[in-house]
Structure formats: C-alpha cells, structure tokens
Amino acid sequence: MSIDAFSPTPPDWTQSAVHARQFCCPSCGAASGDAIAAWINRRAPVYTENHSRKWQEFYACKCEAVWWAWSADRPPSPFAQDSDDDDDEDETNSHP
C-alpha cells in the first residue's frame, strides 16, 4: 500500500472507509500515526461556520480497518507550542 497522502487522486482503499467519530481507528483504537497508509482529500475542503476549512483524512490501519475523520477533529500535536506558554516565558525572562 502506497503512502502518498497528498496525491490528487484517492487511492482505491479509501472507498471502504468508515467515519471515525474520534480521531483514531474505530476498530482497534490505534492513532493515525500508526496507520500503514494515509490520504488527505484536499481537493474538496468543507468550510465551517467560522469560515475555516477542514478536510477528510483517510487512514488504513494496521488492523486492516480503513477509516476517515475530519482534519479539524485531529488532537493537538504534543510538539506544538502553546501560545500562552510563549507569552509567560517572555515575561519571566524579560529584563527591566
């Protein structure tokens, strides 16, 4: 199975995908990072009521389930910095 997440054409395996209500495999609970293949439907964004965009993200899980979820439902990355933390750090490290 190829992992070309940004291909404009959906892979055949996405046709059997089920909508996951939480951002994990609905069959085994594996995270999206554990998937063996991924594809993002960037050709058809959906606009939310606050005018932001979201996409369908498709995943083929190692348990052989295929699922999709909205990009807006993705949990925050543990590597992302919280903007509030940056402000606090600036204040504590500032010199008069």
C-alpha positions as CSV (number, residue, x, y, z in Angstrom):
1,M,0.0,0.0,0.0
2,S,1.4,3.4,-1.0
3,I,1.6,6.3,1.3
4,D,1.1,9.3,-0.9
5,A,-1.0,11.5,1.4
6,F,-1.2,14.4,-1.0
7,S,-2.0,12.7,-4.3
8,P,-4.9,14.4,-6.0
9,T,-6.5,11.1,-6.8
10,P,-7.9,9.0,-4.0
11,P,-6.4,5.5,-3.6
12,D,-8.8,2.6,-4.1
13,W,-8.5,1.6,-0.5
14,T,-10.3,4.8,0.6
15,Q,-13.6,3.5,-0.9
16,S,-14.3,1.3,2.1
17,A,-13.5,3.9,4.8
18,V,-15.9,4.4,7.7
19,H,-16.2,7.7,9.6
20,A,-14.4,7.6,12.9
21,R,-16.2,9.8,15.5
22,Q,-12.9,10.0,17.4
23,F,-9.6,10.6,15.7
24,C,-8.4,7.0,16.0
25,C,-9.2,3.7,14.4
26,P,-12.8,2.7,15.3
27,S,-11.8,-1.0,15.2
28,C,-8.7,-1.1,17.4
29,G,-8.2,2.4,18.7
30,A,-4.8,2.9,17.1
31,A,-3.7,6.5,16.5
32,S,-3.5,8.0,13.0
33,G,0.3,7.9,13.3
34,D,0.2,4.1,13.5
35,A,-1.6,3.8,10.1
36,I,0.1,2.0,7.3
37,A,-1.3,4.4,4.7
38,A,-2.8,7.8,4.7
39,W,-4.6,10.1,2.2
40,I,-5.9,13.7,2.6
41,N,-8.8,14.8,0.4
42,R,-7.5,18.3,-0.1
43,R,-9.5,18.8,-3.4
44,A,-12.8,19.1,-1.6
45,P,-12.4,21.2,1.6
46,V,-15.5,21.8,3.7
47,Y,-16.0,25.3,5.1
48,T,-17.2,25.5,8.7
49,E,-19.5,28.1,10.2
50,N,-16.5,30.2,11.2
51,H,-15.1,30.1,7.6
52,S,-12.2,27.8,8.4
53,R,-11.5,24.8,6.2
54,K,-11.4,21.1,7.1
55,W,-10.6,18.1,5.0
56,Q,-11.3,14.4,5.2
57,E,-8.2,12.4,6.3
58,F,-8.2,8.7,5.4
59,Y,-6.2,6.1,7.1
60,A,-5.6,2.4,6.5
61,C,-4.9,0.9,9.9
62,K,-2.5,-2.0,10.7
63,C,-5.6,-4.0,11.9
64,E,-6.9,-3.7,8.2
65,A,-9.7,-1.3,9.0
66,V,-10.0,1.8,6.8
67,W,-11.3,5.0,8.4
68,W,-11.6,8.7,7.9
69,A,-12.0,11.7,10.2
70,W,-12.2,15.5,9.8
71,S,-8.9,17.3,9.9
72,A,-10.5,19.7,12.4
73,D,-11.0,16.9,14.8
74,R,-7.3,16.0,15.0
75,P,-6.0,16.2,18.5
76,P,-3.3,18.9,19.1
77,S,0.3,17.8,18.5
78,P,2.4,17.1,21.5
79,F,5.1,19.0,19.6
80,A,3.1,22.2,19.2
81,Q,3.9,25.1,21.5
82,D,1.1,26.7,23.4
83,S,1.0,30.4,22.5
84,D,0.1,31.2,26.1
85,D,3.3,29.4,27.3
86,D,5.3,31.6,25.0
87,D,3.9,34.8,26.5
88,D,4.6,33.6,30.0
89,E,8.1,32.7,29.1
90,D,8.8,36.1,27.6
91,E,7.6,37.8,30.8
92,T,9.7,35.7,33.1
93,N,12.8,36.0,31.0
94,S,12.5,39.7,30.4
95,H,14.9,42.2,32.0
96,P,13.9,45.7,33.2
